[in-house]
Structures are given as structure tokens and as C-alpha cells.
Amino acid sequence: MAQYGPRAQKKIKKVMDEYKKGTLKSGSTGKKVTSQKQAVAIGISEARKEGDKVPKEPKKQA
């Protein structure tokens, strides 16, 4: 995870710890997150919202 800043790494680690404990909930529905990929995406999204150093999202091709 060298491409992420130190604050972003801490945020992602915190979210992954919540995922491992089974307490991580998804945003709008509040359901428990069961996918590791989804947990990482939530961590990156939260870090991005706080302005931490995170790579840009890949451009979607139509």
C-alpha cells in the first residue's frame, strides 16, 4: 500500500479491523459488510472524503 498516504493507510486499517470483528456496516442500507473487497472500498472512500492521499479512481469506459 505504498501508493496511499499514511493517514489513508490508518483509515483503511481501521475499517478492515471493523470488518474482521463483524461490526462494519454499509452506508445507506446499514447491512453488515461480508465482502473483503467492499470493506477496502469503504476504507478508501472514507479516506478520500477526508482528503487523504489516495490514487484517483480509474476512469470508467462506456
C-alpha positions as CSV (number, residue, x, y, z in Angstrom):
1,M,0.0,0.0,0.0
2,A,2.9,2.4,-0.7
3,Q,0.7,4.5,-3.1
4,Y,-1.6,5.5,-0.2
5,G,-0.6,8.2,2.3
6,P,-0.1,7.3,6.0
7,R,-3.4,8.8,7.1
8,A,-5.2,6.8,4.4
9,Q,-3.5,3.6,5.5
10,K,-4.6,4.1,9.1
11,K,-8.2,4.7,7.9
12,I,-8.2,1.6,5.8
13,K,-6.7,-0.4,8.6
14,K,-9.4,0.8,11.0
15,V,-12.1,-0.2,8.5
16,M,-10.6,-3.6,8.0
17,D,-10.4,-4.2,11.7
18,E,-14.1,-3.4,11.9
19,Y,-14.7,-5.8,9.0
20,K,-12.8,-8.6,10.8
21,K,-14.8,-8.0,14.0
22,G,-18.0,-8.1,12.0
23,T,-19.1,-4.6,13.0
24,L,-18.7,-2.9,9.7
25,K,-22.0,-1.7,8.1
26,S,-22.6,-0.4,4.6
27,G,-23.6,3.2,4.2
28,S,-27.2,3.6,3.2
29,T,-28.7,0.2,4.0
30,G,-26.8,-0.4,7.2
31,K,-26.3,-4.1,6.3
32,K,-23.3,-6.0,7.6
33,V,-20.4,-6.0,5.0
34,T,-19.4,-9.6,4.1
35,S,-17.0,-8.9,1.2
36,Q,-13.4,-8.0,1.9
37,K,-13.3,-6.0,-1.4
38,Q,-16.3,-4.0,-0.3
39,A,-14.6,-3.3,3.1
40,V,-11.4,-2.0,1.3
41,A,-13.6,0.2,-1.0
42,I,-15.3,1.7,2.1
43,G,-12.0,2.5,3.7
44,I,-10.7,4.1,0.5
45,S,-13.9,6.1,0.1
46,E,-13.8,7.4,3.7
47,A,-10.1,8.3,3.3
48,R,-10.9,10.1,0.0
49,K,-13.7,12.1,1.7
50,E,-11.3,13.3,4.5
51,G,-8.8,14.5,1.8
52,D,-6.1,11.9,2.5
53,K,-3.6,10.9,-0.3
54,V,-5.4,8.2,-2.3
55,P,-4.9,7.5,-6.0
56,K,-7.6,8.8,-8.4
57,E,-10.4,6.4,-9.3
58,P,-10.0,4.7,-12.7
59,K,-11.9,6.2,-15.5
60,K,-14.9,4.2,-16.5
61,Q,-15.1,3.3,-20.1
62,A,-18.5,3.2,-21.8
